[in-house]
């Protein structure tokens, strides 16, 4: 029996997207190896590392990340349409020794971004890989948009949070989709959760006093009040939840792996280990379903 072409679609989700590393590890343990791979935002970063055979390097890089290292990657400025310019993603691509161009990856890969002018999703299949990842991860209000081929591009999660349609268009016959933790049911935010963004903004304001004035990002009045970054990330998540529900209903994958949104917060990029381990659990929770799906 001929094995079906396996497509993997890795979703957006900020730091929760580190779970994709664990998912790919878990699939490998089951003998399930993707033939085509696509991703939006963090899913694009992890997918590109896998397609470049650099997943080990990315996992080591992620596990070694500390809050101090994370902050050192932030090139703060307010002149480019975002709080951060995005040079950290380009630096990461160099440190991981990723190929310069998407065409040089060892397997078919597409990064999903969103066109600011038309509102349409854009599938990046050729050209500068690091810039494609930078564009796919450009969270509005946080990371400034990227310009590619005269288009200003934003985060792919705004238009196709878990790009099942892309994996299918790439020839995938069995599609495994990974929702990194977008809460499809239940609460998106709770005031009981400690707001990590408060401390992050306080650090940035102290480090860049001329760029981030004290009045611009003054601390919230109460310890449970939502901070600036929490408001931004949760507002985007509200929108992504609705888009994802609609996309999955209209174009369902063969297997959908859902991560636990409470494992880590969206902006905790320096806390990869719990998310990676959750990724392995996501696979093992649906082990039999996955094996049946790829059996053809």
Beta strands, then each sheet from edge to edge (+ up, - down):
strand 1: 6-10
strand 2: 36-40
strand 3: 108-115
strand 4: 121-124
strand 5: 146-148
strand 6: 151-155
strand 7: 174-179
strand 8: 255-258
sheet 1: 4+ 3- 2- 1- 7- 8-
sheet 2: 4+ 3- 6+ 5-
end
